[in-house]
Amino acid sequence: MFDYETLREIQAYAYFFFTVFLVFILYGYIHHLYSSEKKGRRNYEKYGKIALDDEITSEPIETMTLREKEKLKKSQKKENK
């Protein structure tokens, strides 16, 4: 159906466009991280300290609100049923 050179050319174009697509995904993710940290939604420096301070007695990075705890308990109960 296709000769070898045509298949190699299609493969090269597909590789190029897939690489460009992944670059856009990467830059979008980096922008998301930067903007969420700048807006104050997350502090990623705290998450970076997890590898250094990984003791059972260490304080949590983020505290959960009472509403979040209740939601977590409900979802765990549903999973156990």
N, C-alpha and C positions, 0 to 999 in steps of 0.2 A: 504494500500500500504506500508507505513512505520509504524513501531511501535513507540511508544512514546519515548523510549530511543534513537532510531536512530535520530528522529527529534530533540531532545534536544542536541544530540552530533553535529549534523549539525549546529544547532543554535549557539552552543558554538564556533565552528570553524569559522563560519561567523562573529561572534562578535569579536573574536580575530583578524582576518585578517582585518576587517574594522577599528578596533582601530589602528592597525599598519599602515594602509594606511593613516588615519587621522594624525598620528604622523609625518609621512613623509611629508605630506602637510604642517603641522604647521612648521616643521623645514625648509622646503623650503621657506616658507613665511618669517620666521625670517631671514634667510640668505639673501633673496632678500632685506629686509629692511636694514639690516646691511651693505650690499655691496653698495647699492645705496646711503646711507648716507656717507659711507667712500669715495666713488668716487666723492662726491660733487653734485650729481644730486638733492638730496632733503635734507632739514634740518628739521628733524621731531621734534626737540625741538620747532621750531616755531609753528608747528601744535598743540603741546601740550598746548601752551599758549592760544589757542582759547577759551578754557573753562574759563580761568581767565579774559581775555580781550575781552569781547563780546559786545562791544558798537557799535552803528551805526557810530560813528565818528572815530572808530579805523582804522588805516591804513591797507590795505590789506596785506596778508601774502606774496603773490607772485603777482608781477605786470605782466600784460599781454602785450605782444608785439603787435604792430599794426597788424601784420599778423594774430595773434591769434584772435584779436578782429574782424577782417573782416571775418574770418572763422566762428566765432560764430554768427555773424549777418546773414551770408548766411544760416547757418543751422536753425536759428530761422525763417527766411523768408520761407524756405521750409516747416517747420512744420506748419506755419500759413496758407499755401495754401490748 
